[in-house]
Amino acid sequence: MDRYESMLGEYIKDNVDKTLKEPAHYLKHPFVDPGSVYDGNLWDWDSFWAVYALLNMTESPSADHRYVKYAKGNIHNFFDHQLDDGYIPMMIAKDRYQEPYLIGKHKEGHVLNMHKPFLCQQIALISGYCNDYSWMESYYDHLEKYFACYDRNYFHDRSQLYVWADDVMIGVDNDPAIFGRPRFSTAGIYLNAFMVGECKAMSVIARKLGKLEESGRYKRKAEALCEAIQNECWDRRDRFYYSVDVDIKTRPYDWFHKGLGVFWNTLPIKIRSWSGFIPMYSCIASPEQAAFLVRDHIMDSNTFRSPFGVRTLARDEKMYDVRATNNPSNWLGPIWIVSNYVVFRGLMNYGYAAEAEELCGKTVELLGKDLERTGTLHEYYVPESGEPVMNGGFLNWNLLVVNMLDELNGKPPMSELFLS
């Protein structure tokens, strides 16, 4: 593994600057893109994880480090495209459209998905790294509008969870709990577990700006969402966190269904995806729940555990498929480094250091072998063989392998800046 660590370190050092882009067309500020076929595109959670990795790679925190310019540029670009009602798109392309596609659709009155819950987390990450939140003063009202837009358009009152508007740009592109299902019907565990982190990050931002009342409000918002996730998404029988169907109501017909109606808020969508482990990353799970997740799922070779990391869909699900596909990208089993890292961090959060070390070793071996064979890194991989699936030259969250190694050696995780 030491040889692969050295190879990866040199490769990342030599290539990381390729993700740093100067202003172009509708992106007026410097930004970070994923590389490969995504050259020139600014994405929400992709840019967050890239910055999470980039800032970790610096020798010591410095507001003057060149990475900070590109990290802050991501945020400036997103706010440049915020609409009056608070809506922010998930992606901005430098030259593909006159304006971001989702902005145009929103202006036409279509409610589609918006910026996934990584805006405040990226802001708190950058600000905590620099020990300076003052650059956010002028944007604070914009953040309030961003949350108001989420609450107005995507919050489901009965379950107290957030729902996807549709299956467009949901991050885990073809997650069967969302992909192909009716609009506004799924409260995704991915969306809600990461939204807990977003609320916590907003609480930190407000506190650092001296807005103590608002800070408390977002802290309570995170706590309430944790409670809703526990009530609706944790399955006591399977001991797993599921996305849930919220399109649940009594549907009367003539004189039928006049008695005891539907009193449950949601139905579990019992498809086991890696997203079910995000509550360990976001520190939502109890220690007992984490133990079940690790023993019964993460370490089960029949479902999630593979020679090269965590399968993104349990192997015994009927949808399991590792073929190459783009738009949507394939999350029906292939290994993605971001999911490996999120599970790794969750394991570390709950004291499963040996399991985390194993996962880190698998990730190093996976990327090291790819680099050795092909001279580059790819977007995702076949779990059983480690073969790359597609998109050579992809960097972005592949950089998180460095975070895993550093954290095993005792370096505090970057998530401490907004999740602690």
N, C-alpha and C positions, 0 to 999 in steps of 0.2 A: 504493500500500500504506500510505503514511503516514496517509491519511484513514481507512482501515479500522482501523489501529492505534489512532488516537485514539478512534474510535467504540467499539471494543471495550473500550478502557480505561475510558471513561466508563460504559458499560453494566455492566461487571463491578463497578466501584466502587459503582454504584447498587444492584446486585442481589445481591452476594455474601452479604450478611447473611441472605438468605432461606434459605440452606443451614444456618444455625446454629440448632439447636433446643434448647429447654429440656427438662428431664426430663418424661416423661409415661408413666404406667401402668407397663409392664414395662421401661422404659428409665429407670433411676433417676438417671442423670447426664446432663449436657448432651452433645450429639452433633452430628454433621454428616451431613446426608442429601443425596441427589443433586438434590432439587428435582423439579418436574414431577409425574408420576404416582407418584413414589416418596416423596412427602412423608411424613415420620414413620417412615421405614425406615432402619435402620442396617445397612449392608452391609460386607463385609470389604475387598475390594480397591477398591471405590468410595470408601470413607472414607479409605483410604490415599492414593489419588491426590488426593482433595480436600485433605487435610492437606498433602500434598507441594506443592500449588499455593498454598494459603493461606499457609503459612509463608514461602514464597518471596516473596510479595507484600508482606511487612512491610519497613519501611525498614531496620531493623537487628534482630538477634536479641535477644529479651527474654523471660525466663521469665514476665514479668507481662503479656505481650500477651494480649488477650482471646481470640485464636484458640487459645491454648494450653489454655485451660479446656475448650473443645469437643473439641480433639484428644485430650487426656488422658481426657475423658469417654467417647470411643469405646472406649478400652482398658478403662476401669473397667466399662463396660456389658458388654463381651465376657467379662471375667473373672467378672462376676456370674452369668453363665450357663454357666460351665464346669462339667462334671460331674466326679465323682471320678476317672474313668479318663482325664481330660485332654481329653475331647471338648469342642470349642467350635463353635457353629453359624456358618454363613456370614452369616445375616441374623437380625435381631431387629426385629419390628414393634411399634410402641408399643401398639397396641390390637386387632390382628387376631385374636390367639389368646391363650388363657390363659397359654401359655408358647410359646416358639419352636417351630414345627412340627417342625424337625429334632431338637430336644431330646426332644420327645415320642416320635418314632419311634425315637430311639436308646435311650431307656429301655425301649421295647418289644422291644429286641433286634435292631433293623434297623441294619445298618452301612451308612450313607449317607455322602456326602461331608461333610467338616468344613471349618472355617475355612481358606480358601485361604492359601498361604504369604506372608501380608503382615502378620501380627501383630507379629513381631519387627522387621520393617522399619519399621512405623509407630512402634513404641516407640523404636527407635534414631534415627529421624528426629526425633521430638519431643525426646528426651533430648539428642541432639547439638545441636539448635537451641538448647535451653535451657542447654546445658553442665551438665546435672544428671541423673544417673541414679539418684539416691537414692530417688526415688519408686517405683522398680522393685524395691527390696530385698524387700518383702513378697510380691512376685509371682514371684520367681525360681523357686521350686519349682513354681509353676503352669506356667511356661514349660517346665520339664523334663518335666512331665506331658503338655503339649501335643505336644512332640516324641515322647515315648514312645508316645502314641496314634497319631501318624502312622506311626511305625516298626512298631508292632504290627499295625495294620489295613490299611496302604496300601503297605508296602514289599515289593517283589518281589525275593526273595533271588537268584534266578538271574541277573537282569539288573542288579541293584543300582540299580534305578530305582523311583520312586513311581508308583502307578497310581491312576486314578480308580475309585471304587466303582461309580459309575453316571454318568448324564449329567445329574444334577440340580444346578443352580446351579454350573456349571463355569466361569463367567465369560464365556467365548466360547461362548454358550449352545448353538448348533447346529453347532459344529465337527464336520464329518463323521467325523473320526477317533475321536470319542467318542460323538456323538449317535446313538442308536439301536443302538449296539453292545452286546455282552454285558457284564455286570458284571465288574469287575476285569480287563478284558482289555486296556486301553489305558494305556500309560505316555505321558502327554501331554508334548510338548516344553514347552508352557506351564507345566504343573505343575512339571516338573523344573528348567527354567531359572530360574523364579522361586524355587524352593526353594533353589537355590544362594545367591541373595541372602538368603533367610531364615536359612540357616545362617551366612552371613557376619555378618548383623546380630546373631544370637545370640552369636557369638564376640565381637563388639564389646561387647555388653551385659555378658557375663560378665567380660571384661577390665576394663571400667570399674567393675565392682562388686568388683574384686580377686580374682576367681575365675580365676586364670591357668591352672590345669589344665583346667578346663571350657572356657575360651576356646580353648585349643589343640585340645581334642577336637572342638569345632564347626568350627574352621578345617579340621581334617583331614576332617571330614564333608563340608564344602563341596568340598574338593579331590577326594575320592573320587567324589562325585556328578558333578563336572565330567568326571572320567575315564570314568564310565559313560555319560554323555551323548555323549562323543566316540566311545566304542566302539560304542554301539547306535543313536544317533540321527543321526549325521552320515553322509550317503550320498555315497560317494566318486565315484560316477558322475554323479549329479545335482547334486552340490556344494550340498546343502541339508540343513537339519535337519528331520527328520520325527518325528512321534509314531510309536510302535511298538506292535505287537501282542505281548503277552507270553504269550498262551495257546498256547504252543508246546511240544509234547512228543510223544514217540513213543507212538502209540496202537496197541498190539498187538491182533491179531485171530487167534484160534486159533494157527496156526503161522506166520502172516505177520509181517513186520517184526521178525524176530529177529536181523537182521544189523546193519549200521551204522544207528544210530538218529539221531534229531534231535539234532544237537550245537550248533546255533546257538541263541542265547538269545532272540532276538526276530525279528520280521519288520517291515520298514518299511511304514507305512501311507502310501502315496505320494500324499498330498493336500497340495498346497502352500498353506499358510495363513500369514498374517502372523506366527503364533507361531514360525515357523522363523527369525525375525530376533531373537527375544528373547535368544539366546546372545550377540549383540553388545551388547545392553543390560547383560547380567549379566557381561560380560567373560569369557565361556567360549571364544569362537571365537579361533582363532589369527589373526594378521594375514593369512595366506594364505587361510584360510577366509572371513574378512570380505571380502576382495577379490572372491572368487567370488560371495558373497551380494549385494554391491553391484552388480557388473558384470552378472551373469547373471540377477539376479532383481529387486532393488529398482528398478533403472533400466530394466527391460524393460517397455515400454508394452503389450506383448502379454499381460502377466501381472499385475504388481503396480502399476506406475507409472500414475497417472491424472492428469487435469488438477487434481485437488483433493487429492491425497495418495496414500497406500498403500491399495490395495484389501485388504480383510481376507481374501479368497480370490482366488487367481489367476484371471484372467478366462477362461482356457481350461479350467478344471475343469468337469466336467459338472454340478456342483451350483451353479455360479455363479448367483446370483439376488438381486436387490436389492429385492424386494417388502417392504412393511411387515408386520411381525409382532411380536407381543409374547408372552412366555412360550411359546416361547423368543424372545428378541430375535434379530435377524438379523445374523449375522456371515459370511454367504456372499458377501461382496463389498463391501457398503456401507462408506463411510468413517466411522471412529470416531476422535475426536480422541486418545483414549488410545493407539491403535495408531500413529497418526501420531507422537505424542510418543516412544513407546518406540523406534520406528525412528529418529527424529531423534537421540535420545540415543545410540543405538548407532552411528550415523554419526559423531557427534562423538567418541565414545570411541576410534574407530579412525582419526581424522584426515581424514574425508571432509567437510570444512567446506562446500565448495561444494554438495555434494548435500544437506547438512543445511539450508543456507540456502534452497535451492530448495523443500524440503519445508515449511519454516517459512512461506515466502511463500505457498505454496498453501493452507496452513492458515489464515493470516490472511485471504486472499481468500475462502475458503469461508465462514468465520464472519462476515466483514464483509458479504458479499453477503446472507447469510441475515438478519442484523440489519437491513440496509438495506431488504430487501423485506418482512420479517415483523414486525420490531420485537422479535424474541426469538431465542434459539438453540434448536436441536433436538438430539435424542439421536444420530442418525446420518443419513448423507447418500448420495445417488446419486453414484457416482464420476465418471461422464461429464458430468453437468450441474451438480452441486453442489446439486441440489434437496433440501430437507429431507425426510426420510422420515416421521418421527413424533415425538411427545412434545415439543411446544414448551414452553419454560420450563426445559428441562434445563440445569443448570450443571455441577456436579461436575467431571469431568476435562476439560470444555471450557475450564476455567480454565488448563489446561496451555499454552495458546497464549502466555500471559505468560511462562512458564518458557522456552519456545523463544526468544522474543525476547530475554529477559535473558541466556540462555546464549550466544547469538550475539554479544552485546555484551560477553562476557567474564565474566559472573557465574558462579561455580562452581555446578555442579548440586547439587541437594539430595541426590542419590544418593551424593555423596562422603561423606556422614555414615555410610553403612553398607556401601557396596560397595568402597570404596578399600582 
